[in-house]
Amino acid sequence: MTQTLTPSEFTTTVGFFLTLISLLGTYFYVHLSNWFREILELKSRYEFHKYGEDEYHARARIECRFQLERLFNHVPAMVSLIITSFILAMLYLAWRMVGSASPRPPVLDYYLPAFAAFLATYLILTLYFLIHGYLIAFDLHKKLKPAA
């Protein structure tokens, strides 16, 4: 038994999906951008202290190594995967709802490009932050390895 949604029910439901996505997405981006910023700060700190041979510079490099251990782990990738899965699930539910709408609400001409733009922006930014952050962290990890 399929029920037909009224335009206001349709708009309310899509609004609910978008609210869930935006709440979680906003929280995630604050976390991911802070992680990326900390990686960049650590890189700058390492670059500043990498050539000094005195105790001050050596101590700063050791602190960089400990800071890197805190930042260079699986957590940002795992959280990204979980949040992305949730967003895709919400978009899938919205897509199913759109497919079952009969007659097709005119508002879909606005929702569908917005969904596509959101998803593309979200995925591009997530991949950029993760890939760039992990590349920097991996490079720092190689440079900060203690001498055997």
N, CA, C and O of each residue as an XYZ file, in Angstrom:
592
protein
N       0.844     -1.185      0.000
C       0.000      0.000      0.000
C       0.881      1.236      0.000
O       1.597      1.489      0.969
N       0.836      2.000     -1.065
C       1.641      3.199     -1.199
C       0.762      4.417     -0.987
O      -0.307      4.561     -1.580
N       1.260      5.294     -0.110
C       0.527      6.534      0.115
C       1.183      7.636     -0.689
O       2.402      7.663     -0.855
N       0.365      8.538     -1.183
C       0.868      9.680     -1.909
C       1.088     10.815     -0.917
O       0.206     11.159     -0.130
N       2.276     11.382     -0.975
C       2.594     12.499     -0.090
C       2.062     13.788     -0.674
O       2.130     14.014     -1.882
N       1.533     14.625      0.190
C       1.132     15.967     -0.249
C       2.399     16.789     -0.416
O       3.437     16.438      0.145
N       2.336     17.869     -1.169
C       3.541     18.702     -1.335
C       4.111     19.189      0.002
O       5.331     19.259      0.155
N       3.270     19.520      0.954
C       3.789     19.987      2.236
C       4.435     18.847      3.018
O       5.445     19.061      3.689
N       3.871     17.633      2.945
C       4.504     16.485      3.603
C       5.846     16.165      2.949
O       6.821     15.837      3.625
N       5.874     16.267      1.643
C       7.102     16.016      0.905
C       8.189     17.014      1.330
O       9.317     16.620      1.627
N       7.847     18.279      1.355
C       8.791     19.330      1.732
C       9.247     19.159      3.180
O      10.426     19.337      3.486
N       8.329     18.817      4.060
C       8.674     18.603      5.463
C       9.634     17.435      5.619
O      10.595     17.517      6.383
N       9.382     16.358      4.905
C      10.237     15.179      5.008
C      11.621     15.459      4.462
O      12.614     15.092      5.090
N      11.711     16.092      3.325
C      13.018     16.438      2.766
C      13.733     17.413      3.706
O      14.944     17.305      3.900
N      13.009     18.345      4.281
C      13.594     19.263      5.257
C      14.165     18.527      6.459
O      15.227     18.887      6.967
N      13.460     17.496      6.913
C      13.936     16.681      8.028
C      15.246     15.983      7.666
O      16.195     15.992      8.449
N      15.296     15.376      6.471
C      16.525     14.710      6.027
C      17.681     15.716      5.958
O      18.788     15.428      6.411
N      17.417     16.888      5.394
C      18.463     17.896      5.267
C      18.925     18.411      6.630
O      20.104     18.713      6.812
N      18.006     18.511      7.580
C      18.371     18.945      8.926
C      19.303     17.930      9.581
O      20.310     18.306     10.182
N      18.973     16.650      9.468
C      19.852     15.618     10.027
C      21.241     15.683      9.399
O      22.258     15.623     10.091
N      21.261     15.805      8.087
C      22.537     15.871      7.380
C      23.328     17.104      7.812
O      24.532     17.015      8.053
N      22.666     18.240      7.910
C      23.392     19.466      8.244
C      23.903     19.460      9.673
O      25.006     19.945      9.926
N      23.142     18.929     10.611
C      23.608     18.862     11.993
C      24.857     17.997     12.107
O      25.858     18.401     12.698
N      24.781     16.827     11.543
C      25.905     15.909     11.615
C      27.071     16.405     10.770
O      28.223     16.332     11.197
N      26.783     16.900      9.597
C      27.824     17.404      8.708
C      28.566     18.588      9.302
O      29.788     18.675      9.180
N      27.846     19.502      9.945
C      28.477     20.661     10.558
C      29.405     20.233     11.687
O      30.540     20.701     11.780
N      28.918     19.346     12.539
C      29.754     18.852     13.638
C      31.003     18.182     13.086
O      32.106     18.394     13.591
N      30.827     17.380     12.058
C      31.937     16.661     11.462
C      32.956     17.626     10.859
O      34.159     17.462     11.062
N      32.485     18.626     10.124
C      33.424     19.535      9.482
C      34.192     20.366     10.479
O      35.348     20.705     10.225
N      33.594     20.707     11.602
C      34.342     21.392     12.652
C      35.465     20.468     13.126
O      36.606     20.903     13.281
N      35.146     19.211     13.353
C      36.144     18.244     13.816
C      37.225     18.014     12.759
O      38.415     18.065     13.072
N      36.826     17.764     11.520
C      37.791     17.463     10.465
C      38.664     18.674     10.146
O      39.870     18.523      9.952
N      38.092     19.852     10.087
C      38.895     21.037      9.784
C      39.848     21.361     10.933
O      40.960     21.828     10.687
N      39.439     21.124     12.184
C      40.354     21.323     13.317
C      41.514     20.329     13.253
O      42.662     20.691     13.513
N      41.212     19.082     12.909
C      42.267     18.068     12.770
C      43.258     18.499     11.690
O      44.470     18.435     11.893
N      42.745     18.935     10.553
C      43.599     19.355      9.445
C      44.438     20.569      9.846
O      45.626     20.635      9.528
N      43.830     21.524     10.539
C      44.547     22.708     11.000
C      45.681     22.307     11.950
O      46.783     22.847     11.856
N      45.422     21.372     12.854
C      46.450     20.915     13.785
C      47.598     20.218     13.054
O      48.760     20.371     13.432
N      47.275     19.457     12.013
C      48.324     18.822     11.206
C      49.190     19.901     10.545
O      50.416     19.789     10.537
N      48.563     20.941      9.995
C      49.319     22.023      9.360
C      50.177     22.780     10.378
O      51.317     23.144     10.087
N      49.624     23.013     11.569
C      50.402     23.679     12.621
C      51.603     22.835     13.023
O      52.696     23.361     13.236
N      51.401     21.536     13.126
C      52.499     20.642     13.495
C      53.582     20.648     12.417
O      54.773     20.637     12.730
N      53.174     20.665     11.167
C      54.142     20.730     10.078
C      54.953     22.018     10.165
O      56.173     21.997      9.999
N      54.287     23.127     10.422
C      54.987     24.407     10.541
C      55.955     24.397     11.717
O      57.076     24.894     11.606
N      55.532     23.844     12.820
C      56.394     23.768     13.993
C      57.621     22.899     13.702
O      58.743     23.250     14.069
N      57.396     21.780     13.050
C      58.524     20.918     12.703
C      59.486     21.652     11.765
O      60.699     21.617     11.974
N      58.954     22.316     10.734
C      59.794     23.032      9.779
C      60.637     24.096     10.484
O      61.786     24.328     10.108
N      60.077     24.733     11.493
C      60.793     25.763     12.228
C      61.944     25.166     13.036
O      62.994     25.793     13.176
N      61.753     23.968     13.562
C      62.736     23.370     14.470
C      63.591     22.261     13.849
O      64.384     21.647     14.562
N      63.462     21.988     12.578
C      64.117     20.794     12.033
C      65.631     20.906     11.910
O      66.298     19.872     11.895
N      66.207     22.090     11.821
C      67.643     22.202     11.590
C      68.457     22.492     12.838
O      69.668     22.269     12.839
N      67.846     22.971     13.878
C      68.612     23.288     15.078
C      69.118     22.044     15.776
O      68.405     21.044     15.867
N      70.341     22.098     16.270
C      70.930     20.932     16.944
C      71.015     21.126     18.450
O      71.442     20.220     19.166
N      70.617     22.282     18.936
C      70.678     22.494     20.379
C      69.517     21.787     21.077
O      68.634     21.219     20.434
N      69.540     21.836     22.393
C      68.536     21.116     23.190
C      67.121     21.646     22.938
O      66.162     20.875     22.932
N      66.991     22.948     22.733
C      65.676     23.556     22.490
C      65.015     22.968     21.243
O      63.846     22.584     21.278
N      65.761     22.901     20.154
C      65.207     22.374     18.896
C      64.975     20.872     18.975
O      63.976     20.370     18.461
N      65.893     20.152     19.614
C      65.729     18.700     19.761
C      64.475     18.392     20.585
O      63.710     17.485     20.257
N      64.281     19.155     21.651
C      63.096     18.961     22.498
C      61.807     19.264     21.713
O      60.809     18.557     21.857
N      61.835     20.307     20.896
C      60.665     20.668     20.084
C      60.345     19.561     19.082
O      59.174     19.267     18.840
N      61.369     18.948     18.501
C      61.130     17.842     17.563
C      60.537     16.638     18.279
O      59.686     15.948     17.717
N      60.965     16.373     19.497
C      60.392     15.273     20.278
C      58.926     15.564     20.591
O      58.082     14.671     20.517
N      58.630     16.806     20.938
C      57.237     17.186     21.187
C      56.400     17.040     19.918
O      55.240     16.632     19.979
N      56.984     17.371     18.782
C      56.280     17.190     17.506
C      55.953     15.715     17.284
O      54.866     15.373     16.819
N      56.905     14.851     17.620
C      56.681     13.413     17.437
C      55.515     12.928     18.305
O      54.677     12.154     17.844
N      55.462     13.382     19.553
C      54.360     12.977     20.437
C      53.031     13.553     19.963
O      52.001     12.881     20.020
N      53.056     14.793     19.498
C      51.839     15.413     18.966
C      51.356     14.667     17.724
O      50.155     14.474     17.537
N      52.284     14.255     16.888
C      51.914     13.516     15.682
C      51.256     12.185     16.031
O      50.318     11.767     15.352
N      51.731     11.520     17.070
C      51.109     10.264     17.490
C      49.646     10.466     17.863
O      48.814      9.586     17.641
N      49.337     11.636     18.434
C      47.957     11.946     18.797
C      47.088     12.196     17.562
O      45.897     11.885     17.565
N      47.683     12.756     16.512
C      46.912     13.161     15.333
C      46.898     12.131     14.206
O      45.916     12.040     13.469
N      47.958     11.366     14.064
C      48.116     10.466     12.918
C      47.596      9.080     13.297
O      48.360      8.201     13.696
N      46.280      8.906     13.162
C      45.639      7.638     13.507
C      44.428      7.420     12.603
O      44.199      8.187     11.667
N      43.676      6.400     12.878
C      42.547      6.001     12.030
C      41.257      6.785     12.306
O      40.302      6.671     11.537
N      41.208      7.560     13.359
C      39.955      8.175     13.791
C      39.351      9.116     12.739
O      38.166      8.973     12.438
N      40.102     10.071     12.164
C      39.466     10.936     11.158
C      38.885     10.155      9.973
O      37.800     10.485      9.493
N      39.589      9.131      9.501
C      39.080      8.325      8.380
C      37.835      7.542      8.789
O      36.871      7.459      8.029
N      37.859      6.966      9.994
C      36.710      6.189     10.464
C      35.476      7.084     10.640
O      34.376      6.722     10.221
N      35.666      8.241     11.255
C      34.537      9.157     11.451
C      34.016      9.628     10.095
O      32.806      9.732      9.893
N      34.923      9.911      9.173
C      34.503     10.331      7.828
C      33.669      9.263      7.147
O      32.655      9.566      6.520
N      34.091      8.024      7.269
C      33.360      6.915      6.659
C      31.968      6.764      7.278
O      30.989      6.555      6.561
N      31.881      6.869      8.587
C      30.592      6.731      9.263
C      29.654      7.875      8.889
O      28.487      7.642      8.576
N      30.153      9.100      8.921
C      29.317     10.259      8.578
C      28.895     10.192      7.115
O      27.742     10.475      6.791
N      29.807      9.826      6.238
C      29.478      9.712      4.817
C      28.420      8.632      4.597
O      27.505      8.818      3.795
N      28.535      7.521      5.292
C      27.522      6.460      5.185
C      26.160      6.957      5.638
O      25.148      6.666      5.001
N      26.130      7.704      6.734
C      24.867      8.253      7.213
C      24.256      9.215      6.193
O      23.062      9.150      5.902
N      25.090     10.107      5.655
C      24.594     11.069      4.666
C      24.068     10.341      3.431
O      23.014     10.698      2.904
N      24.787      9.334      2.972
C      24.323      8.568      1.808
C      23.024      7.832      2.108
O      22.163      7.718      1.236
N      22.873      7.334      3.330
C      21.621      6.665      3.712
C      20.459      7.645      3.683
O      19.378      7.311      3.199
N      20.673      8.859      4.198
C      19.610      9.871      4.185
C      19.267     10.282      2.750
O      18.098     10.466      2.410
N      20.290     10.421      1.923
C      20.041     10.772      0.524
C      19.330      9.644     -0.209
O      18.490      9.895     -1.073
N      19.665      8.396      0.133
C      18.976      7.253     -0.464
C      17.491      7.264     -0.085
O      16.626      7.051     -0.934
N      17.207      7.513      1.190
C      15.804      7.583      1.623
C      15.064      8.708      0.899
O      13.923      8.543      0.467
N      15.727      9.840      0.778
C      15.110     10.959      0.055
C      14.889     10.589     -1.411
O      13.850     10.910     -1.988
N      15.868      9.914     -2.009
C      15.746      9.500     -3.414
C      14.577      8.535     -3.606
O      13.831      8.647     -4.578
N      14.418      7.584     -2.677
C      13.281      6.652     -2.745
C      11.963      7.405     -2.628
O      10.994      7.091     -3.320
N      11.936      8.397     -1.749
C      10.729      9.184     -1.584
C      10.420      9.960     -2.866
O       9.265     10.055     -3.284
N      11.451     10.505     -3.474
C      11.270     11.237     -4.735
C      10.726     10.300     -5.807
O       9.838     10.674     -6.573
N      11.260      9.083     -5.861
C      10.812      8.114     -6.867
C       9.378      7.678     -6.682
O       8.698      7.319     -7.643
N       8.917      7.710     -5.438
C       7.544      7.268     -5.186
C       6.537      8.413     -5.274
O       5.331      8.189     -5.169
N       7.016      9.615     -5.464
C       6.112     10.772     -5.521
C       5.336     10.757     -6.833
O       5.913     10.696     -7.918
N       4.041     10.813     -6.707
C       3.190     10.853     -7.888
C       1.973     11.707     -7.575
O       1.244     11.388     -6.636
N       1.736     12.715     -8.274
C       2.508     13.304     -9.367
C       3.797     13.919     -8.831
O       3.924     14.213     -7.643
N       4.729     14.099     -9.731
C       6.046     14.628     -9.358
C       5.904     16.082     -8.921
O       5.474     16.930     -9.703
N       6.274     16.375     -7.644
C       6.166     17.761     -7.163
C       7.142     18.684     -7.910
O       8.295     18.313     -8.129
N       6.698     19.854     -8.289
C       7.574     20.792     -9.011
C       8.803     21.215     -8.198
O       9.821     21.611     -8.766
N       8.705     21.128     -6.879
C       9.816     21.539     -6.030
C      11.048     20.657     -6.228
O      12.155     21.047     -5.855
N      10.861     19.461     -6.818
C      11.982     18.564     -7.079
C      13.013     19.183     -8.014
O      14.197     18.855     -7.945
N      12.563     20.075     -8.883
C      13.497     20.732     -9.791
C      14.526     21.563     -9.022
O      15.586     21.886     -9.559
N      14.222     21.910     -7.774
C      15.153     22.650     -6.924
C      15.912     21.723     -5.969
O      17.094     21.935     -5.698
N      15.229     20.703     -5.468
C      15.859     19.787     -4.517
C      16.965     18.947     -5.138
O      18.039     18.810     -4.553
N      16.721     18.396     -6.288
C      17.689     17.476     -6.880
C      19.038     18.131     -7.189
O      20.071     17.556     -6.848
N      19.072     19.311     -7.820
C      20.388     19.956     -8.011
C      21.048     20.337     -6.679
O      22.272     20.295     -6.554
N      20.229     20.708     -5.685
C      20.793     21.044     -4.374
C      21.415     19.807     -3.728
O      22.503     19.896     -3.160
N      20.745     18.657     -3.805
C      21.299     17.410     -3.287
C      22.618     17.081     -3.991
O      23.605     16.731     -3.343
N      22.626     17.196     -5.308
C      23.829     16.868     -6.083
C      24.978     17.812     -5.727
O      26.112     17.368     -5.552
N      24.693     19.098     -5.620
C      25.731     20.073     -5.276
C      26.256     19.825     -3.863
O      27.461     19.888     -3.619
N      25.347     19.544     -2.943
C      25.765     19.250     -1.570
C      26.677     18.031     -1.529
O      27.754     18.070     -0.935
N      26.242     16.955     -2.162
C      27.001     15.710     -2.118
C      28.377     15.878     -2.763
O      29.375     15.395     -2.229
N      28.432     16.550     -3.895
C      29.718     16.774     -4.567
C      30.643     17.619     -3.685
O      31.819     17.290     -3.527
N      30.124     18.692     -3.118
C      30.927     19.555     -2.254
C      31.411     18.798     -1.026
O      32.582     18.881     -0.654
N      30.512     18.068     -0.409
C      30.858     17.293      0.788
C      31.961     16.283      0.485
O      32.946     16.206      1.219
N      31.807     15.515     -0.582
C      32.785     14.482     -0.911
C      34.134     15.080     -1.300
O      35.176     14.567     -0.892
N      34.128     16.140     -2.072
C      35.386     16.779     -2.485
C      36.132     17.329     -1.265
O      37.333     17.105     -1.118
N      35.423     18.046     -0.395
C      36.080     18.601      0.792
C      36.574     17.506      1.738
O      37.677     17.595      2.278
N      35.763     16.489      1.933
C      36.168     15.396      2.815
C      37.421     14.711      2.281
O      38.375     14.481      3.024
N      37.414     14.392      1.005
C      38.584     13.747      0.412
C      39.813     14.653      0.459
O      40.920     14.190      0.733
N      39.617     15.934      0.193
C      40.747     16.867      0.246
C      41.348     16.907      1.647
O      42.555     16.725      1.808
N      40.515     17.143      2.663
C      41.028     17.224      4.035
C      41.715     15.924      4.450
O      42.806     15.948      5.019
N      41.079     14.802      4.167
C      41.652     13.525      4.584
C      42.947     13.192      3.849
O      43.962     12.884      4.473
N      42.905     13.257      2.539
C      44.082     12.880      1.758
C      45.244     13.830      2.046
O      46.359     13.382      2.311
N      44.990     15.124      1.996
C      46.049     16.101      2.231
C      46.579     15.984      3.665
O      47.790     16.019      3.883
N      45.682     15.848      4.631
C      46.095     15.716      6.025
C      46.921     14.468      6.271
O      47.953     14.526      6.939
N      46.471     13.330      5.732
C      47.223     12.086      5.925
C      48.561     12.106      5.179
O      49.538     11.536      5.665
N      48.625     12.746      4.020
C      49.911     12.847      3.310
C      50.913     13.669      4.121
O      52.079     13.293      4.239
N      50.457     14.781      4.673
C      51.338     15.600      5.511
C      51.773     14.811      6.738
O      52.953     14.800      7.086
N      50.824     14.151      7.393
C      51.131     13.381      8.597
C      52.097     12.235      8.291
O      53.009     11.972      9.075
N      51.910     11.562      7.178
C      52.807     10.466      6.799
C      54.221     10.984      6.549
O      55.200     10.370      6.973
N      54.317     12.119      5.858
C      55.614     12.724      5.600
C      56.299     13.125      6.916
O      57.490     12.873      7.099
N      55.559     13.737      7.810
C      56.114     14.091      9.120
C      56.532     12.855      9.902
O      57.559     12.849     10.580
N      55.725     11.814      9.795
C      56.046     10.564     10.502
C      57.401     10.019     10.043
O      58.204      9.574     10.864
N      57.652     10.055      8.732
C      58.933      9.583      8.210
C      60.085     10.460      8.720
O      61.143      9.949      9.089
N      59.873     11.775      8.738
C      60.929     12.702      9.147
C      61.203     12.659     10.644
O      62.328     12.912     11.076
N      60.186     12.343     11.434
C      60.327     12.377     12.891
C      60.675     11.023     13.510
O      60.764     10.907     14.732
N      60.869     10.013     12.685
C      61.246      8.701     13.230
C      62.536      8.845     14.028
O      63.484      9.485     13.573
N      62.572      8.255     15.210
C      63.817      8.328     15.977
C      64.926      7.547     15.277
O      64.680      6.510     14.661
N      66.113      8.047     15.378
C      67.248      7.356     14.757
C      67.501      6.034     15.471
O      67.512      5.972     16.700
N      67.703      4.984     14.689
C      67.885      3.647     15.276
C      69.280      3.490     15.851
O      69.612      2.431     16.385
